[in-house]
Amino acid sequence: MMDLSEVPGVELAAEIERRMTEQKARTRCAGVIWTERQMERLLNFAERHYHLVEGALENGGRTARLVDARHVTMVAALRLFDTTLVEVGRVFRKNHATVIYARERLERRPELQRELVRFVAAWMAEVGEEESAFASGDPFTK
């Protein structure tokens, strides 16, 4: 362990660089880095996919159809992008607990799980698989 008074040497700088490179590689493998532009694109896609008016997903309507669409889109965002519960909640003008509830609700409802798979397949068809970390596998494994 290094003393606080010691000046970092070349070996430490190389180790820091190696760890940063590994972290970047892990992040790329985990999914597409979240950006506000990508999330906005996903929201616009979801509104078209579910035939909703613009802004409906963020405005807090509580009809069953709208809530189901919002929950599927929240979970898709978690799976498609390398993001956090807080970031997803913020985009939907909700808190992280709402995103957790959406995820748990999808796990309990097979019809919403199937809808998630359909939604993500439609998303990938629109944007291309290279932009998605959801290219293969079970949507509940991440």
Phi, psi and omega in degrees: 000143186268140174289152178297333182280347181282144177273131179302133180270182180297323181296318179295317179298320178294320179295318178298315179298318179298316180293321178296320178296317177298318179297318178298319179295318178297319179297317179297322180290328183289332180157179178289136178295130182293135170225155180299323180297318179295319180294320177298319178297319178295318178298316178298319178298315182297319179296321176290317182300319182263006178056052180252158175288156181300132179086359184297323183292328182270343189273002169081020175299154187239018175291152184302317181298317180291318179296317178299316179297318179296316181296317178298317181293322177298313181293321176300318179298318178298321184279326185279325186243151176278086186222176181249166176300319181296316180296317179296315179301319181299318180298323181269005183060040178232178175255176184297330181296326177294322179291321176298315179299319179299316180296315180294322180296319177295324179294332181271344186242103182302327180293328176284328175297317178295321178295323176300315180297316178296317181298313181294322178298318178294320177298313181295325177296326180282314186262341183096142184296334182295338178273354188243139174274000186261024189298332179206161173097181183283130182293349183255013182273339183283000000 
